[in-house]
Amino acid sequence: MGRRFQILICATLCLTSILSNMNTYNFTKICMQDDTSTMKVNYTKSESNFLQSCVAIGSLAASIPFSVAFQHLPHKPVFIVAGIISGVSTGLVPLASTMGYGWFVTARIFQGMAFSATFPLAGSITANWATPFEHGVFIGLLTGNTQLSNIFTMPVSGWLCSSSGGWTSVYYVHSGVSLVTFSLFFLFFKSSPREHSWVGEKELETIERGKVAKKISRPKDLPFRHILTSLSLWACWIASFGDLITVQLVSQFNPQYMKNYLNYDVLSSGFLAALPIIFQFITKLSSGIISDRIKFINETLKAKIFNTIALAVAAVFFIVLAFIPQEKHLLAIIIMICAESVMGANTAGFNKCATLHSQQYAYFSMQQIMNIWACTIFIEPFFVNMIVKDNTFIDWRNCFLAHAILLLFVNTIFCFFADASPAKWTRLNNNNSEDVIVETSEEERYDTFAIEDTKLIPPSPPSYSMAPMLSSMPMSPASPQQMSSQMSSYSIPPPSIPYSHGASSVMMGSQTPFLSALDPPLPPVSSSAYTLSAPTIDKSQYEISPEVSRWDRQEPEYKHVDEAEAVVAPDVIVADTVDENSTNSDKVEKVHDNERLARMNLKYEEPEPTPFENGTVTFHAWFVRKL
């Protein structure tokens, strides 16, 4: 197992612990009033609703501070602070409840504050530790803390509430679990694979291949305007609202549905409430893996398909559940399992779409999903209790139908506007960020730069030959040095020289050296004295995706083949009218910009000719290297 998966598991346990602590009251509320000890607590329905939803106040209040902290500080200490807040506040809940209702609310608010750090960490780990082909698995586990927390909390709380320890033991056990998980996090976690001494060179190369990284150093590096005007991200956020408010129905009210409507006891309610969520987690993880493995459709279409499974299909099951009578317990549980299971496909839906679209800013887009989650935590208790007043068949029917309609509506919006391809603003460059160009997978080769470890290496460069026309030469060159002196003797700038380049027809200016692995630069020579011949290149080795119709001079652009990515640096390569069906439609201009290369930590290296043999000089592609 690679170290990245150990980091993934460690972080998932911590995320689960924070959410489990926050969910403790969702179950203990049904056994607090049955407690015969001195710790018996009686609250009105409105007070109980506020205790259930006040964690959202803490989460929203801490959202901006944690977002700023994640942007400016190492992620490890920031998240450890969140873990300490969660563990301590959970352990103090029993004491706070004896001191009064206000103290209990305060402890719950602190539990919610810790929750605001969960989704930014999930986005950060996915961006930094996952390979381009593992986004689904990482997102599946890291956002699976929703299901894992309920799988752990509901049965454990049911057992503890039924034991001699009573409801207070639920909080003590959860606090102790937080101590253990965050101790492991402190020992093993690093924010970046480059910082981790246990990550070998091979795994580091695997993680970084196919990524375009930007170092974010100042607040203005976060493109707020581009993010907040992205229709794709808004589609993801709207879809997440419908999904998460339904998740809260499951998380907050499954125990109530099992106990007060289907009439199961406390212990059985705990296990039965967790059963659908177990299947949901299995679906969540498997959908991420399946999405990563599917290669024959693009990421946007995959996201729409999986999102439709998660939301639209779930809506159909909730509609069926709405009309199942109370006495058919088993059928109701089976349909609920089906409805909640398919919702796990959201991993490969809006969650994956948001991280792929926002790339290195995934922590911010996921932060907004966390804020939406906090809002649904606050809204859902009042919304459900407004509908479900007496736990009757009509009450629960209307509740399930309302959620089904919402799921269908938000999924329609997502399918219209979602785009899982990297946004252009993720590739914007300014004085506060640094472009890093990383090699794509070994199977796909592009007309672009490639980095292996710290050296910039062009992929399999061809060579071109120039045959001197001796009749027009003032003298026959006998060496590269002699040839160089002859070239410099020409005072009239030569015209551009057209030549054949596989699928492209290229105009090469003598004073604009090429910065491409395929096109070696030419010395300033007269076209009347030399003719240029180039071998035909197999276009299949350098695949151009039909998704890309233009390269932009101002921004780097992507070429997509499956999930691999290659970046073309701005001010280095410019092309128009890409047409893969034509052999002579690419008009390519290569420009050499030393200042641009310096910002990229690259420099131009002049090519040297091979020894002069039989009147032919061969130039090879040696272009740029890391400083």
Secondary structure as UniProt FT lines:
FT   HELIX           3..32
FT   TURN            33..34
FT   TURN            38..39
FT   HELIX           45..53
FT   HELIX           55..72
FT   HELIX           75..91
FT   HELIX           93..99
FT   HELIX           101..115
FT   TURN            116..117
FT   HELIX           118..129
FT   TURN            132..133
FT   HELIX           135..142
FT   TURN            143..144
FT   HELIX           145..162
FT   TURN            164..167
FT   HELIX           168..188
FT   HELIX           193..195
FT   TURN            197..198
FT   HELIX           201..208
FT   TURN            209..210
FT   STRAND          212..214
FT   HELIX           219..221
FT   HELIX           224..228
FT   HELIX           231..256
FT   HELIX           257..261
FT   HELIX           266..293
FT   HELIX           299..308
FT   HELIX           309..313
FT   HELIX           314..322
FT   TURN            326..327
FT   HELIX           329..342
FT   HELIX           343..348
FT   HELIX           350..358
FT   HELIX           359..361
FT   HELIX           362..387
FT   HELIX           393..417
FT   HELIX           424..427
FT   TURN            431..432
FT   STRAND          435..437
FT   TURN            442..443
FT   STRAND          451..452
FT   TURN            453..454
FT   STRAND          455..456
FT   STRAND          464..468
FT   HELIX           470..472
FT   HELIX           480..489
FT   STRAND          497..501
FT   TURN            502..503
FT   STRAND          504..508
FT   TURN            510..511
FT   TURN            527..529
FT   STRAND          530..533
FT   HELIX           539..541
FT   TURN            546..547
FT   STRAND          557..561
FT   TURN            562..563
FT   STRAND          564..568
FT   TURN            570..572
FT   STRAND          573..576
FT   TURN            580..581
FT   STRAND          586..590
FT   HELIX           594..599
FT   TURN            600..601
FT   STRAND          602..604
FT   TURN            614..615
FT   STRAND          616..619
FT   STRAND          624..626
//
